[in-house]
Amino acid sequence: MTIAEQHKSNGIGKDLAIYVCLLILAGMQFVIAYQKIDASQMFTRMLAVACVEAGLAALFFMHLWTEKRGFLLFVAIFTISVLLMMQYGWTDSFRMVSGAPFSK
């Protein structure tokens, strides 16, 4: 029995449960947004909820949960490294406002 056949035989119960969890997490984001807390606390809480939400979506709706652990680890490390490399360019973005440093 292949993985696709196993997924079809399980029905949609697990998918609906994950979907409900994602809806609850989205509701938590609204609750956090309307709390009277500091901006740094709000950012930290929203980022944590968003990471959990993205992890659930990737694991279950992209079927990464059924993959081998080595591949899952590779995807996680690759994604984190790409996100970190994207942050490398932000330091150069101030040149558009103030010009090239030390050009005078």
Secondary structure, 3 states (H helix, E strand, C coil): CCHHHHHHHHCCHHHHHHHHHHHHHHHHHHHHHCCCCCHHHHHHHHHHHHHHHHHHHHHHHCCHHHCCHHHHHHHHHHHHHHHHHHHHHHHHHHHHHHCCCCCC
